[in-house]
Amino acid sequence: MGPGLRRGAGRGLGQSANKGLSIPLGKHATVFQAEVYAILACVHETETQDRPQKYISICCDSQAALKVL
């Protein structure tokens, strides 16, 4: 696939070195949509797991995605 051609956006969650989650969002999703979806999916995954930890860290380099949330 050459430069400028896109297969689509997606999101990924890295839960640990051995485990992660990746879901494609289709060829019409934007990078911004993928970033916002990834943050929301991270929160959802954390809430659905039975974890004794009280705090989590979500790292994101998209100021626009963080501001919209």
N, C-alpha and C positions, 0 to 999 in steps of 0.2 A: 504494500500500500504506500503510495507516494505522499509527499508532503502536501498538506492542504485537504486531503481526503479523510473523512471521519467515518468511523463505524458507529459512533454514538457515544453518549456519556454513560457513566456508571458510578457506582459508589462502592466503597470498600470499608470494612471495619476491621481493624487489627486488634484482636483481643489479647493475643499473646504471640510469642515467637512460633508456637506450634498450631495456632488456631486463628481463623479469620473468617470473614463473611464478605462476599462480593456479589452484587446483583446488578445486571445491566438495566439501564433505564430506557433503552431504545435509541434509535438514531436521530430522533428529533428533540431529545432533551438537551438542555444547555448545560454548560459546566456549572453555572450558578445554581441551577435546579439540582444538579447532582450534589453540590456542596451542602445546600440546605437540607436535602433529603438525608445525606449522610449524618449530619448532626442530629436530626430528629430520630433517625434509626438507631443511633448510638444511645440516645436517651431511652428509647423504647426497649432496646435489648437489655440495658442496665436495669430498668424497672421490672422487667419480667423475670430476671434471674434472682434467685434467693441468695443474696450476698450479705454477709455481716458488715462489710465495709460501709461506712457512712458517707465517704467522699469519693468522687471520681474526677478524673481530669479528661477533658476533651480538648484536643489540640487542633486548631484550624488556622490556616493562614489567609482566610478570606474575611476581610473586615466587612465587606458588603453582606455576606451571609450571616455573620454574627449580629450586625446591626438590624437586619430584617427580623431576626428572631427575638 
